[in-house]
């Protein structure tokens, strides 16, 4: 709410200053200079008052910024009767702050849209019926119905025979787990099977998910604030400005020359060029599906030296896929897949859905299954085209056909056995594969100066090693809890700026404490998207490369604009000190400088990422269309 009020205030100050400047010019041209001066003063005073308050707040926290130069120029111009010059400065300054607020406000609006789908209620059994209740009304002992696709709202014990939960957002384990009656289910887990009942063990505020949220808040509170690019130039520019203004007044005895110096020195190349370049960079990045929440994260993103990646859903697809098919006897691989997929059409299990999707991808026309019986979390049996078919875990299928279980999955994979007419037909080897765009992206980032690339996952070490083999990572950290991921990020920050990329609830604290946290927003958890500084709106890790390229390009353009603009301002200050510019002329000259640096800053709208980001360059329009449709490529 405070942020929204601040945005409204900045908008009101810009409108007041602009209306005051234009109205005063109209009145002055009509031959009423005294009335024009009053109007200009009325337009300047609100902006100056807000500026003084901001300066006092900054000084109280030990910060000295460019706001002081703008306040000095407006105050001196008003004091010595240069109202028009003061009005011009007020419009320039309030315009710069408005641009920054606009960029951050847009990012907040997009995040609200992204998080609007987060459930806020739970379904509770009460007096033989069901009722929807807010999460904070759930008490220990309440019996909750967790429907398929629902997220467990609190920690609890399974009250049904079985429950099939996707815990990837919490633990990084890519494949769902099967829980039996009495087993504890963590809040934040997604029901990947049939509906089941859950007995609440804790209130929502004391559950696992809430604990992670608190960890996020603590991480955000401990994170050092990002300094604005403009503020890092402020001290020496302030010293030069005051020095030239004082020298002009001292040696000539004319205070108007000091006023002219201050007006020319109003740091509009910093106040305007930097936010324009960075806002343009934010807009350009958004066209590639990269939502950057403000100028600070974009600046820091351009200086990243260490990249830490989560595994499941970030470096990998986060969905099981068929890697190979092992056939027995006379059964053909294609027939095994087609028959298994036909039966799995009757199941909502994530592995079953992956098998059906694989069959559709090969163009198979799947017949309808009959007499289907599913054992949740174990397997499914039925008839397909008159044949008895059983699909499920190796032990489940073997027991149904009177055999001993056979092969064992390799690290990072799971076996799905298929039996046809009481004969073991074959095995589908499934795993969560590396994203096809990940290897190219990592190679490109190394060439662009990212010196360290690490993996941080809650999954098992053997699975992580198998998946990342050949990537040439600088380090692999497996089996991490959320707080251990935070400690890893903090340790790496000692080497320089760190970017953390993740998609699960367990990644949120690390995203919050990293210099730049990046969330996979298309399918990732809401907590990670909320904690992150950057959200990849399209479910492709290769968007990260163009995002970093655009950040670096926008920052480079901003610095160029600042250097050229300040150079011209210093020349103008010297001319004003020698009496060649009046305050109004100085203000107009500063306006010309502003136009030049703004036009240069707008080049950030045309930044083209490097060609190594294959599949993303020149895809801005398609990315925008994907976001609009709510789909991913």
Wavefront OBJ file of the C-alpha trace (Angstrom):
o trace
v 0.000 0.000 0.000
v 2.867 2.404 0.830
v 4.419 1.685 -2.566
v 1.154 2.410 -4.347
v 0.769 5.708 -2.472
v 4.348 6.624 -3.412
v 3.614 5.928 -7.086
v 0.534 8.132 -6.982
v 2.545 10.897 -5.326
v 5.254 10.797 -8.007
v 2.611 10.917 -10.731
v 0.884 13.862 -9.050
v 4.179 15.752 -8.664
v 5.002 15.322 -12.357
v 1.541 16.478 -13.428
v 1.703 19.483 -11.076
v 5.155 20.536 -12.274
v 4.291 20.062 -15.961
v 0.979 21.910 -15.694
v 2.697 24.700 -13.770
v 5.437 25.082 -16.398
v 3.051 25.114 -19.389
v 0.446 27.342 -17.685
v 3.114 29.800 -16.620
v 4.487 30.004 -20.157
v 0.994 30.692 -21.527
v 0.354 33.418 -18.943
v 3.808 34.932 -19.502
v 3.258 35.131 -23.256
v -0.043 36.915 -22.588
v 1.888 39.747 -20.932
v 1.454 38.921 -17.227
v 4.936 37.976 -15.979
v 4.098 38.395 -12.282
v 1.193 35.951 -12.519
v 3.402 33.563 -14.486
v 6.004 33.629 -11.719
v 3.354 32.746 -9.147
v 2.182 29.800 -11.273
v 5.743 28.555 -11.753
v 6.375 28.761 -8.014
v 3.147 26.828 -7.354
v 4.355 24.084 -9.708
v 7.834 23.930 -8.173
v 7.060 24.004 -4.446
v 5.350 20.561 -4.206
v 8.221 18.870 -6.073
v 10.807 20.718 -3.986
v 9.041 19.856 -0.720
v 8.875 16.153 -1.630
v 12.520 16.296 -2.657
v 13.593 17.823 0.660
v 11.731 15.114 2.593
v 13.438 12.449 0.476
v 16.850 14.014 1.097
v 16.304 14.097 4.856
v 15.269 10.427 4.874
v 18.360 9.511 2.830
v 20.707 11.510 5.050
v 19.239 9.875 8.152
v 20.221 6.489 6.698
v 23.689 7.735 5.747
v 23.075 8.058 1.994
v 23.997 11.050 -0.152
v 22.418 11.151 -3.614
v 21.905 13.358 -6.625
v 18.688 14.689 -5.135
v 20.771 17.341 -3.342
v 21.930 18.915 -6.633
v 18.351 19.109 -7.928
v 17.154 20.627 -4.637
v 19.956 23.212 -4.662
v 19.224 24.280 -8.235
v 15.462 24.662 -7.613
v 15.962 26.462 -4.301
v 18.615 28.836 -5.666
v 16.550 29.614 -8.760
v 13.490 30.468 -6.642
v 15.545 32.481 -4.146
v 17.151 34.656 -6.830
v 13.991 35.142 -8.891
v 14.620 32.628 -11.689
v 11.214 30.984 -11.446
v 11.113 29.685 -15.030
v 14.444 27.913 -14.607
v 13.174 26.357 -11.367
v 10.020 25.155 -13.134
v 12.033 23.489 -15.903
v 14.231 21.707 -13.345
v 11.143 20.556 -11.401
v 9.631 18.982 -14.524
v 12.897 17.224 -15.425
v 13.428 15.828 -11.949
v 9.853 14.661 -11.334
v 9.875 13.098 -14.818
v 12.895 10.972 -13.923
v 11.425 9.682 -10.670
v 8.131 8.960 -12.438
v 9.918 6.801 -15.021
v 11.519 4.686 -12.302
v 8.194 4.255 -10.504
v 6.498 3.356 -13.780
v 8.956 0.528 -14.476
v 8.656 -0.953 -11.003
v 4.868 -0.573 -11.001
v 4.539 -2.445 -14.264
v 6.605 -5.323 -12.886
v 4.411 -5.467 -9.770
v 1.243 -5.607 -11.882
v 2.579 -8.495 -13.933
v 3.563 -10.331 -10.767
v 0.060 -9.888 -9.319
v -1.330 -11.509 -12.467
v 1.193 -14.322 -12.192
v 0.325 -15.059 -8.552
v -3.441 -14.646 -8.853
v -3.905 -18.395 -9.434
v -2.534 -19.360 -5.999
v -5.260 -21.165 -3.949
v -6.295 -19.486 -0.723
v -8.818 -22.023 0.607
v -9.079 -25.710 1.503
v -11.912 -28.274 1.371
v -12.863 -29.528 4.868
v -15.178 -32.355 5.951
v -17.876 -31.019 8.305
v -21.150 -32.680 9.473
v -21.230 -35.206 6.647
v -20.579 -32.608 3.972
v -17.771 -30.515 2.525
v -17.061 -26.826 2.982
v -14.518 -24.386 1.542
v -12.627 -22.577 4.309
v -9.758 -20.076 4.367
v -6.385 -21.588 5.215
v -6.140 -19.739 8.536
v -9.320 -21.483 9.769
v -7.806 -24.962 9.510
v -7.113 -26.484 12.934
v -5.150 -29.592 13.932
v -7.420 -32.628 13.672
v -9.518 -31.254 10.794
v -10.174 -33.764 8.025
v -9.434 -32.238 4.620
v -10.213 -33.471 1.128
v -7.227 -33.117 -1.184
v -8.527 -33.418 -4.730
v -6.407 -34.332 -7.718
v -4.189 -31.381 -8.575
v -4.744 -29.704 -5.181
v -1.816 -28.514 -3.077
v -1.743 -29.793 0.507
v -2.485 -26.638 2.524
v -1.050 -27.886 5.840
v 1.166 -30.668 7.143
v -0.935 -33.745 7.891
v -1.323 -37.515 7.974
v -2.840 -39.451 5.098
v -6.283 -40.757 6.143
v -6.926 -42.780 2.972
v -5.360 -46.066 1.910
v -2.870 -44.351 -0.404
v -1.881 -40.906 -1.600
v 0.301 -40.051 -4.558
v 2.136 -36.752 -4.089
v 4.362 -34.626 -6.280
v 6.947 -33.139 -3.902
v 9.257 -31.694 -6.565
v 8.497 -28.117 -5.515
v 9.656 -28.919 -1.971
v 12.409 -31.510 -2.281
v 13.490 -31.443 -5.924
v 12.502 -35.117 -6.345
v 11.215 -35.177 -9.918
v 9.003 -38.291 -9.684
v 5.902 -38.468 -7.432
v 5.992 -40.516 -4.215
v 3.417 -42.962 -2.835
v 2.275 -42.573 0.769
v 0.198 -45.088 2.708
v -2.340 -44.503 5.474
v -0.785 -42.694 8.443
v 2.210 -41.339 6.506
v 2.961 -37.644 6.899
v 2.419 -35.366 3.906
v 4.140 -31.978 3.716
v 2.236 -28.829 2.940
v 3.117 -27.568 -0.513
v 2.969 -31.085 -2.031
v 0.676 -31.523 -5.040
v -1.774 -34.420 -5.261
v -0.711 -36.327 -8.382
v -3.178 -39.194 -7.907
v -6.758 -39.758 -6.847
v -8.426 -37.633 -4.196
v -7.549 -38.531 -0.613
v -8.265 -37.367 2.914
v -5.668 -35.612 5.056
v -5.825 -35.121 8.844
v -4.293 -31.732 9.660
v -1.387 -31.938 12.102
v -0.612 -28.235 12.348
v -2.137 -24.891 11.537
v -1.223 -23.396 8.164
v 1.077 -20.817 9.786
v 3.118 -23.587 11.464
v 3.388 -25.946 8.491
v 6.341 -26.679 6.215
v 5.236 -24.303 3.491
v 4.752 -21.438 5.951
v 8.208 -22.109 7.387
v 9.734 -21.742 3.947
v 7.814 -18.497 3.401
v 9.220 -17.147 6.674
v 12.685 -18.175 5.541
v 12.082 -16.189 2.346
v 11.083 -13.121 4.353
v 14.189 -13.400 6.527
v 16.392 -13.773 3.464
v 14.840 -10.717 1.833
v 15.298 -8.687 5.008
v 18.985 -9.647 5.246
v 19.684 -8.919 1.580
v 21.713 -5.751 1.005
v 19.710 -3.179 -0.989
v 20.738 -2.681 -4.588
v 22.262 0.742 -5.158
v 21.087 2.712 -8.160
v 23.598 3.333 -10.921
v 22.942 7.069 -10.650
v 23.729 7.171 -6.934
v 27.169 5.665 -7.501
v 28.109 8.756 -9.524
v 26.524 11.230 -7.134
v 29.246 12.231 -4.665
v 31.941 13.324 -7.082
v 29.413 15.040 -9.374
v 27.949 16.882 -6.370
v 31.436 18.037 -5.362
v 32.241 19.297 -8.879
v 28.903 21.113 -9.149
v 29.163 22.890 -5.796
v 32.814 23.729 -6.451
v 32.150 25.383 -9.815
v 29.046 27.236 -8.511
v 30.887 28.580 -5.448
v 33.904 29.594 -7.545
v 31.689 31.459 -10.026
v 29.976 33.374 -7.215
v 33.227 34.007 -5.313
v 35.241 35.378 -8.218
v 32.447 37.408 -9.889
v 30.282 38.393 -6.920
v 27.233 37.534 -9.063
v 24.935 34.921 -7.446
v 23.016 34.488 -10.705
v 26.074 32.831 -12.218
v 26.002 30.289 -9.409
v 22.295 29.725 -10.090
v 23.040 29.198 -13.790
v 25.757 26.690 -12.915
v 23.385 24.771 -10.631
v 20.622 24.717 -13.256
v 22.961 23.470 -15.965
v 24.383 20.978 -13.463
v 21.009 19.468 -12.587
v 21.994 15.847 -13.172
v 19.302 15.027 -15.692
v 21.580 12.755 -17.729
v 21.691 10.647 -14.560
v 18.111 11.309 -13.490
v 16.611 10.678 -16.935
v 19.046 8.700 -19.089
v 19.594 5.915 -16.575
v 15.906 5.105 -15.943
v 15.059 5.488 -19.641
v 17.784 3.032 -20.677
v 16.881 0.601 -17.919
v 13.121 0.833 -18.524
v 13.817 0.222 -22.210
v 15.907 -2.785 -21.179
v 13.059 -4.079 -18.998
v 10.645 -3.776 -21.911
v 13.043 -5.460 -24.319
v 13.654 -8.337 -21.900
v 9.896 -8.804 -21.430
v 9.568 -9.334 -25.189
v 11.798 -12.393 -24.755
v 9.699 -13.715 -21.861
v 12.002 -12.356 -19.124
v 10.231 -10.291 -16.436
v 12.785 -8.219 -14.500
v 11.344 -6.536 -11.410
v 12.890 -3.104 -11.665
v 16.083 -1.282 -12.588
v 18.140 -2.527 -9.616
v 17.907 -6.222 -10.533
v 18.614 -5.396 -14.179
v 21.795 -3.500 -13.241
v 23.013 -6.329 -11.019
v 22.077 -8.951 -13.605
v 24.595 -7.311 -15.943
v 27.448 -7.957 -13.464
v 26.786 -11.616 -12.555
v 29.907 -13.763 -12.133
v 28.454 -16.892 -10.452
v 25.381 -18.860 -11.517
v 23.699 -21.402 -9.197
v 21.075 -23.683 -10.747
v 18.396 -25.884 -9.248
v 17.904 -29.228 -11.039
v 14.289 -30.360 -11.227
v 12.186 -28.114 -13.449
v 15.106 -25.755 -14.026
v 18.021 -27.649 -15.520
v 15.733 -30.603 -16.295
v 12.241 -30.714 -17.786
v 10.605 -31.556 -14.438
v 8.431 -34.158 -16.184
v 9.211 -37.863 -16.721
v 9.915 -38.899 -20.306
v 10.611 -42.219 -22.001
v 14.345 -42.549 -22.586
v 14.352 -46.088 -24.034
v 12.201 -49.174 -24.492
v 13.495 -52.670 -23.739
v 11.463 -55.403 -25.431
v 11.310 -59.124 -24.601
v 10.612 -62.034 -26.930
v 8.762 -61.211 -30.123
v 7.176 -58.000 -28.872
v 8.061 -54.883 -30.911
v 8.975 -51.654 -29.135
v 6.299 -49.690 -30.995
v 3.582 -52.189 -30.037
v 4.673 -52.146 -26.387
v 4.402 -48.360 -26.249
v 1.092 -48.236 -28.146
v -0.618 -50.855 -25.980
v 0.746 -49.411 -22.715
v -0.348 -45.898 -23.714
v -3.800 -47.146 -24.708
v -4.322 -48.615 -21.219
v -2.778 -45.587 -19.487
v -5.415 -43.341 -21.045
v -7.576 -44.432 -18.115
v -5.052 -43.204 -15.536
v -4.250 -39.681 -14.335
v -0.882 -40.685 -12.933
v 1.897 -38.327 -14.184
v 3.947 -41.270 -15.490
v 0.906 -42.645 -17.307
v 0.232 -39.256 -18.864
v 3.871 -39.079 -19.997
v 3.528 -42.480 -21.701
v 0.339 -41.371 -23.473
v 2.036 -38.155 -24.584
v 5.001 -40.133 -25.967
v 2.633 -42.338 -27.979
v 0.788 -39.335 -29.383
v 4.128 -37.733 -30.287
v 4.910 -40.792 -32.438
v 1.581 -40.468 -34.197
v -0.059 -43.579 -32.708
v -3.837 -43.849 -32.767
v -4.758 -45.277 -29.367
v -7.704 -47.639 -28.961
v -9.967 -47.368 -25.935
v -9.226 -49.634 -22.923
v -11.883 -51.784 -21.196
v -12.305 -53.494 -17.811
v -9.738 -51.152 -16.260
v -8.643 -51.616 -12.638
v -6.008 -49.305 -11.173
v -4.026 -49.761 -7.962
v -3.028 -46.181 -7.044
v 0.712 -45.688 -6.979
v 1.443 -49.226 -8.242
v -0.071 -49.968 -11.621
v -3.065 -50.514 -13.847
v -4.628 -53.546 -15.586
v -7.265 -53.893 -18.312
v -8.025 -55.036 -21.818
v -6.834 -53.422 -25.044
v -7.994 -54.780 -28.403
v -8.995 -58.033 -26.714
v -5.611 -58.525 -25.010
v -4.989 -58.470 -21.268
v -2.529 -55.671 -20.496
v -0.819 -54.766 -17.211
v 1.303 -51.614 -16.813
v 3.077 -50.475 -13.665
v 6.059 -50.996 -11.420
v 8.259 -53.992 -12.152
v 7.264 -55.765 -8.909
v 3.545 -55.023 -9.423
v 3.460 -56.423 -12.967
v 5.660 -59.430 -12.123
v 3.409 -60.423 -9.211
v 0.332 -60.299 -11.459
v 1.817 -62.712 -14.010
v 3.531 -65.036 -11.531
v 7.147 -64.017 -12.198
v 10.004 -62.589 -10.169
v 10.788 -58.890 -10.767
v 13.652 -58.363 -13.177
v 15.781 -55.354 -14.155
v 16.695 -52.354 -12.055
v 16.615 -48.728 -13.115
v 19.814 -46.781 -13.568
v 20.426 -43.683 -11.460
v 17.903 -40.980 -12.191
v 15.408 -43.273 -13.932
v 12.356 -45.399 -13.182
v 11.193 -48.589 -14.877
v 7.622 -49.132 -16.087
v 6.919 -52.788 -16.851
v 4.412 -53.876 -19.530
v 2.826 -57.343 -19.662
v 0.605 -58.548 -22.509
v -1.497 -61.707 -22.144
v 0.414 -62.735 -18.999
v 3.815 -62.411 -20.657
v 6.405 -59.766 -19.758
v 6.513 -57.727 -22.983
v 9.050 -55.072 -22.104
v 10.242 -52.209 -19.942
v 9.843 -48.460 -20.487
v 12.889 -46.667 -19.042
v 11.800 -43.187 -17.914
v 13.651 -40.294 -16.370
v 13.579 -36.516 -15.988
v 15.897 -35.452 -18.842
v 18.141 -32.444 -19.140
v 16.509 -29.566 -20.986
v 17.611 -29.529 -24.598
v 18.486 -25.842 -24.345
v 20.496 -26.103 -21.106
v 23.885 -27.181 -22.487
v 23.989 -24.459 -25.151
v 22.936 -21.819 -22.642
v 25.651 -22.767 -20.141
v 28.331 -22.733 -22.827
v 27.190 -19.312 -23.978
v 27.149 -17.883 -20.460
v 30.715 -19.081 -19.890
v 31.822 -17.290 -23.038
v 30.070 -14.168 -21.786
v 32.038 -14.107 -18.537
v 30.041 -16.165 -16.022
v 33.017 -17.818 -14.344
v 31.337 -20.265 -11.928
v 28.290 -22.443 -12.589
v 27.047 -24.654 -9.739
v 24.182 -27.067 -9.207
v 22.177 -26.896 -5.966
v 19.432 -29.503 -5.603
v 17.414 -31.277 -2.951
v 17.526 -34.451 -5.036
v 19.904 -37.373 -4.475
v 23.566 -37.011 -5.446
v 23.540 -40.029 -7.797
v 20.565 -38.635 -9.701
v 22.153 -35.170 -9.949
v 25.459 -36.585 -11.212
v 23.746 -38.700 -13.839
v 21.682 -35.806 -15.185
v 24.505 -33.245 -15.275
v 27.219 -35.519 -16.645
v 29.294 -33.700 -19.248
v 28.074 -30.192 -18.393
v 31.406 -29.226 -16.816
v 29.862 -27.682 -13.718
v 32.187 -26.024 -11.197
v 30.403 -27.707 -8.315
v 27.510 -30.053 -7.506
v 25.643 -29.798 -4.196
v 22.892 -32.414 -3.681
v 20.473 -33.291 -0.888
v 20.182 -29.651 0.198
v 17.434 -28.281 2.418
v 16.156 -24.726 1.802
v 18.389 -23.225 4.526
v 21.429 -25.098 3.151
v 20.762 -23.560 -0.258
v 20.722 -20.143 1.409
v 24.099 -20.810 3.033
v 25.546 -21.898 -0.326
v 24.385 -18.662 -1.957
v 25.797 -16.566 0.883
v 29.166 -18.331 0.632
v 29.322 -17.762 -3.113
v 28.414 -14.075 -2.713
v 31.843 -13.564 -1.130
v 33.300 -14.085 -4.624
v 31.034 -11.532 -6.313
v 27.434 -11.086 -7.548
v 25.487 -14.380 -7.576
v 22.475 -15.388 -9.653
v 20.289 -18.242 -8.378
v 17.810 -19.965 -10.726
v 15.030 -22.215 -9.406
v 11.357 -23.066 -9.654
v 10.273 -24.801 -6.458
v 9.123 -23.689 -3.043
v 12.399 -25.011 -1.641
v 14.289 -22.598 -3.915
v 12.445 -19.475 -2.749
v 14.699 -18.589 0.228
v 17.851 -18.918 -1.894
v 16.275 -16.819 -4.651
v 15.467 -14.131 -2.096
v 19.000 -13.918 -0.676
v 20.855 -14.088 -4.030
v 22.003 -10.869 -5.685
v 19.631 -11.810 -8.504
v 17.061 -14.574 -8.020
v 15.509 -16.022 -11.185
v 12.307 -18.098 -11.050
v 10.836 -20.336 -13.725
v 7.438 -18.665 -13.619
v 5.539 -20.620 -16.259
v 5.236 -23.807 -14.159
v 7.175 -22.881 -11.047
v 5.850 -22.386 -7.541
v 4.291 -19.034 -6.666
v 6.621 -18.649 -3.683
v 9.706 -18.796 -5.905
v 8.224 -16.301 -8.379
v 7.376 -13.925 -5.535
v 10.828 -14.157 -3.950
v 12.728 -13.761 -7.228
v 14.033 -10.583 -8.858
v 13.547 -12.048 -12.343
v 10.836 -14.388 -13.628
v 11.126 -16.405 -16.851
v 7.534 -16.229 -18.061
v 8.141 -18.893 -20.696
v 9.172 -22.370 -19.573
v 12.579 -22.307 -21.291
v 15.871 -21.928 -19.456
v 17.506 -20.583 -22.627
v 15.626 -17.313 -22.057
v 18.191 -16.610 -19.358
v 20.931 -15.940 -21.916
v 19.082 -13.181 -23.777
v 17.980 -11.726 -20.447
v 21.586 -11.316 -19.304
v 22.621 -9.969 -22.720
v 19.858 -7.363 -22.627
v 20.728 -6.387 -19.046
v 24.364 -5.864 -19.999
v 23.420 -3.919 -23.117
v 20.994 -1.665 -21.254
v 23.535 -0.941 -18.530
v 26.235 -0.183 -21.110
v 23.919 2.237 -22.927
v 22.960 3.875 -19.621
v 26.629 4.405 -18.734
v 27.356 5.803 -22.198
v 24.462 8.234 -21.869
v 25.645 9.315 -18.427
v 29.255 9.890 -19.517
v 28.261 11.927 -22.585
v 25.526 13.818 -20.745
v 27.672 14.721 -17.747
v 30.516 15.737 -20.044
v 28.207 18.149 -21.854
v 26.813 19.364 -18.520
v 30.303 20.143 -17.217
v 31.043 22.136 -20.373
v 27.759 24.003 -19.844
v 28.601 24.630 -16.181
v 31.923 26.174 -17.143
v 30.201 28.372 -19.758
v 27.629 29.482 -17.156
v 30.386 30.244 -14.646
v 31.992 32.623 -17.170
v 28.654 34.334 -17.773
v 27.884 32.935 -21.219
v 24.615 31.344 -20.051
v 21.738 32.748 -17.998
v 19.769 30.374 -15.733
v 16.948 30.055 -18.289
v 19.426 29.494 -21.120
v 21.185 26.938 -18.938
v 17.866 25.158 -18.352
v 17.165 25.086 -22.094
v 20.675 23.818 -22.802
v 20.119 21.096 -20.236
v 16.893 20.211 -22.038
v 18.837 19.740 -25.290
v 21.321 17.544 -23.457
v 18.405 15.585 -22.030
v 16.935 14.988 -25.483
v 20.298 13.750 -26.746
v 20.909 11.321 -23.888
v 17.314 10.072 -23.896
v 17.469 9.314 -27.616
v 20.690 7.443 -26.980
v 19.152 5.601 -24.011
v 16.225 4.459 -26.151
v 18.642 2.348 -28.167
v 18.116 -0.242 -25.419
v 14.777 -1.032 -27.067
v 16.661 -2.492 -30.028
v 19.200 -4.661 -28.174
v 19.674 -7.997 -29.960
v 21.032 -10.878 -27.849
v 24.093 -12.799 -29.009
v 23.636 -15.514 -31.608
v 24.759 -18.208 -29.161
v 21.295 -18.013 -27.560
v 19.961 -20.261 -30.302
v 16.222 -20.504 -30.477
v 15.703 -17.197 -28.694
v 17.246 -14.553 -30.941
v 14.679 -12.820 -33.102
v 11.884 -14.599 -31.273
v 10.574 -11.611 -29.340
v 7.268 -11.516 -31.169
v 6.637 -15.249 -30.729
v 7.537 -15.007 -27.032
v 5.035 -12.174 -26.583
v 2.377 -14.222 -28.371
v 3.091 -17.241 -26.150
v 2.667 -15.131 -23.027
v -0.578 -13.644 -24.320
v -1.976 -17.113 -25.019
v -0.729 -18.446 -21.673
v 1.231 -21.169 -23.473
v 4.856 -22.145 -23.744
v 6.793 -23.138 -26.837
l 1 2 3 4 5 6 7 8 9 10 11 12 13 14 15 16 17 18 19 20 21 22 23 24 25 26 27 28 29 30 31 32 33 34 35 36 37 38 39 40 41 42 43 44 45 46 47 48 49 50 51 52 53 54 55 56 57 58 59 60 61 62 63 64 65 66 67 68 69 70 71 72 73 74 75 76 77 78 79 80 81 82 83 84 85 86 87 88 89 90 91 92 93 94 95 96 97 98 99 100 101 102 103 104 105 106 107 108 109 110 111 112 113 114 115 116 117 118 119 120 121 122 123 124 125 126 127 128 129 130 131 132 133 134 135 136 137 138 139 140 141 142 143 144 145 146 147 148 149 150 151 152 153 154 155 156 157 158 159 160 161 162 163 164 165 166 167 168 169 170 171 172 173 174 175 176 177 178 179 180 181 182 183 184 185 186 187 188 189 190 191 192 193 194 195 196 197 198 199 200 201 202 203 204 205 206 207 208 209 210 211 212 213 214 215 216 217 218 219 220 221 222 223 224 225 226 227 228 229 230 231 232 233 234 235 236 237 238 239 240 241 242 243 244 245 246 247 248 249 250 251 252 253 254 255 256 257 258 259 260 261 262 263 264 265 266 267 268 269 270 271 272 273 274 275 276 277 278 279 280 281 282 283 284 285 286 287 288 289 290 291 292 293 294 295 296 297 298 299 300 301 302 303 304 305 306 307 308 309 310 311 312 313 314 315 316 317 318 319 320 321 322 323 324 325 326 327 328 329 330 331 332 333 334 335 336 337 338 339 340 341 342 343 344 345 346 347 348 349 350 351 352 353 354 355 356 357 358 359 360 361 362 363 364 365 366 367 368 369 370 371 372 373 374 375 376 377 378 379 380 381 382 383 384 385 386 387 388 389 390 391 392 393 394 395 396 397 398 399 400 401 402 403 404 405 406 407 408 409 410 411 412 413 414 415 416 417 418 419 420 421 422 423 424 425 426 427 428 429 430 431 432 433 434 435 436 437 438 439 440 441 442 443 444 445 446 447 448 449 450 451 452 453 454 455 456 457 458 459 460 461 462 463 464 465 466 467 468 469 470 471 472 473 474 475 476 477 478 479 480 481 482 483 484 485 486 487 488 489 490 491 492 493 494 495 496 497 498 499 500 501 502 503 504 505 506 507 508 509 510 511 512 513 514 515 516 517 518 519 520 521 522 523 524 525 526 527 528 529 530 531 532 533 534 535 536 537 538 539 540 541 542 543 544 545 546 547 548 549 550 551 552 553 554 555 556 557 558 559 560 561 562 563 564 565 566 567 568 569 570 571 572 573 574 575 576 577 578 579 580 581 582 583 584 585 586 587 588 589 590 591 592 593 594 595 596 597 598 599 600 601 602 603 604 605 606 607 608 609 610 611 612 613 614 615 616 617 618 619 620 621 622 623 624 625 626 627 628 629 630 631 632 633
